[in-house]
Amino acid sequence: MEFSERLKELREEKKLSIQQLAKQTGIGSSSICRWENCQADIKSTQLITLAKYFGVSTDYLLGLED
C-alpha cells in the first residue's frame, strides 16, 4: 500500500473530511487532496506531523511497514 492509500485510509477511519484533517493538523487541505490523489510529494516535516497526529510511524505512512 502506498502513501496516498494509507493517508486516505487513516483519515476515513477517523471519519474526517480533508478539511477537518487540514484544520486539526495545520496542513493545507489542497496539499492533503493532492497527496491522496498522487499529484504531489509530501515534505518530511508534514509527514512527521501526520504520523504524530495518527499515532503511526512515518514508515507505516510511507508503506514501508505494516
N, C-alpha and C positions, 0 to 999 in steps of 0.2 A: 504494500500500500504506500502510495507516495504522499508527500506533504499536503497537497491540496485536499485529498480524500480524508486524511487524518484530521485536518483542521475542521472541515465541514462536519465530520462525524462527532467530534468533541463538542462543537458548537450546538449541534442539534440534540445531543444527549442532555445538554443543559437547557434545552428549549429556548435558545437565544436567537434573536434575529441578528443579522450582520450589524445593524445599527446599535443594538443593545450591547453586543460584544465590543464594538468600537468605543462606545461610551464608557464601559467598565474598564477597558484597558488603556484608553487614551491613544489608540491607534485609529487612523482614518478608516472610515467604512469603505471608501473606494479601494484602499490597499487590500483590505480583507477580501473584498469581492474579487479583485484581480488575482490574489493568491489562490482562492478557491476555484477559479476558472483557469488556472495555469497560465496566466497572462503576465506575471511578474515574479521576480525572485524576492525572497524576504531577506532583510538585513539581520545580522546576528543579534543586534540589540532588541529588535522586535520579536525575533524567535525566542529569545530568553524571556521576554515579557509574557508571551503566550504560554510558554512552558510553565512558568511560575503560576500564572492565572489558572491553568487547567490542572496543575499538580502532577505534571508528567515531565519526563526528561526531554531535552532537545533531540536526543537520538530517537526517541519514540515519535516525536512530531515529524522528524525527517524520514521516518520509515526504516531506520537502521536497526531497530529492535522492536520486539512485540510487547 
